[in-house]
Amino acid sequence: MKVTEHEADERRLVEAARQDAGRFAEIYEAHFGRVYAFVARRVPTRAEAEDVTAEVFHQALAGLGGFQWQGTPFAPWLLGIAAHLVARRWQRSSGHTEVPIDDLELAAVDSHAERQTLFVQLLSRLPDDQRRVIEQRFYEQHSIREIAQELGRSEGAIKQLQFRALETLRNLVRNRHE
Amino acid sequence: MNDLEIAKLDESVSALLSGHQATQESDSELRELMGIAGELWLLPRTEFRDRLRADLMTSADRRGVSPADVVTPRSSSYSINRGTVLPPLFSSGSLTFPMSGSHLAVSFGLHVVALALVAASGWWVVENRTAVRTTVAELVPSNEDYVMPIAPGPIGGGGGGGDRDKTDASHGTVPRFAAEQLTPPMVVIRNENPALPAEPTVIGPPDIVMPQSDRYGDPMANILNPPSNGTGSGGGIGSGEGGGIGSGIGPGVGEGRGGGLGGGVYRVGGGVSAPRAIYDPDPDYSEEARKAKFQGTVLISAIIGPDGRPRDLRVTRSVGMGLDQKALDAVWTWRFKPAMKGNQPVSVQVSIEVAFRLY
């Protein structure tokens, strides 16, 4: 089996992290987007997505010493942890016990992670007031009323800012593809 | 987009943020904007990302990473549905299983119960050794079971059968004796296509060999035709019951019961009464003896059956002149009150003198 350069780098990174726990940060940075994208699409709330993602990386850190290369990249190992943590939540809420993952799903995770990166970049290009509304609304999950109170604006104005922010982002995405 | 549409957009965003399934918007612009909102909803918070990184580094510093922390989910399967991952007992790395505290407790309990049952059954067997041995001996018959018991009198085993035909069983030979009977002998086959064809047998010591032919029947019967299984019941041939041949009961042959070859005869005396002739017409004189004015007595050996009919007639003292045959012809028509042993009519061997006198 031909080992790609990326896999070789990843393997060196994992080996380094097994020797020095401080190097786990590099693994975290390399895979955070994938794991979060995978989890966020499978749980209903942001809070759950953050809880599961955190648990995935804590378990990965604890289990890294026993990780063995099986001819597959490191990411599926992480997503395997994520899958059964998500399944555990599904089982509690709906009785489902399996979170299937196939090659298409793995490819989608990479695509989702790329879109995450893109939108983080696009967010930085929003005007400050729009960006703050978006962060308050989508990150902090504040209501329009709460945001209005925090920013000292009317609710109607906040709704307008939310609309404009989404419109601006849509146009940026369109322009990127054109 | 007017205020109404903006308000509707916010309602959709609120539904998205609360975790509800977003409705499919009919307005294309609104649909596009909700697509953007969906992407934003899936973005991780920078604050969360940074805080988690700091937490992980703290954990890494506190516990380090050692091979002892073996937690290895399978990289080839993502169907694991429980939290903590338990390493396999006899291998490492490639196989892991989800662990659940409740499952572990149930498994442990079942194993304890299973071991207790094994120990209890062993203890019971030791404590009840004699009872077990006796039970096993009863369940496993030995070959001795097939040895015919010694009969108290001339009538030993026997059997009988029939299928409630209107006519008596027809004459024929008996099938092979065997230790077990799968199919009773039949003269008239009622089922031409049995589900499990098997050779007809009667039960008895296999070393009993009797004349064989391709026509089964009661060897004691006088009727050759029409073929009949007899008036008995339970399969087989005869007037008895139980899958054998004859007037007895059971899968054997003859008048007795319980298998084997019965139909032995008693002799008068010792509790066995003599048969008494109730219909005994005089024999005819042969023409030859009449002309010669010959007189004499023919001695005939006969068996008088429980039905009062004579059989197995045999001249034991002949006088010739055609009188022997005349004597046999006469006795053949006689009828007797059968010999009795207790309350049962039995076959007896008798000698009959047939006297020929000229007056």
Interface residues (C-beta under 8 A of the other chain):
Chain A: A17 R18 A21 G22 F24 A25 Y28 E29 F32 G33 Y36 A37 A40 R41 P44 T45 R46 A49 E50 T53 A54 F57 H58 Q59 L61 A62 G63 L64 G65 G66 F67 Q68 Q70 T72 P76 W77 L79 G80 I81 A83 H84 L85 A87 R88 Q91 T97 E98 V99 P100 I101 H112 R115 Q116 F119 V120 L123 I134 R137 F138 Y139 Q141 S143 I144 G156 K159 Q160 Q162 F163 L166 E167 L169 R170 V173
Chain B: M1 D3 I6 A7 L9 D10 V13 S14 L17 G19 E32 L33 G35 I36 A37 E39 L40 W41 L42 L43 P44 R45 T46 E47 F48 R49 L52 R53 D55 L56 M57 S59 A60 D61 R63 G64 V65 S66 P67 A68 D69 V70 V71 T72 P73 R74 S75 S76 S77 Y78 S79 I80 N81 R82 G83 V85 P87 S92 G93 S94 P98
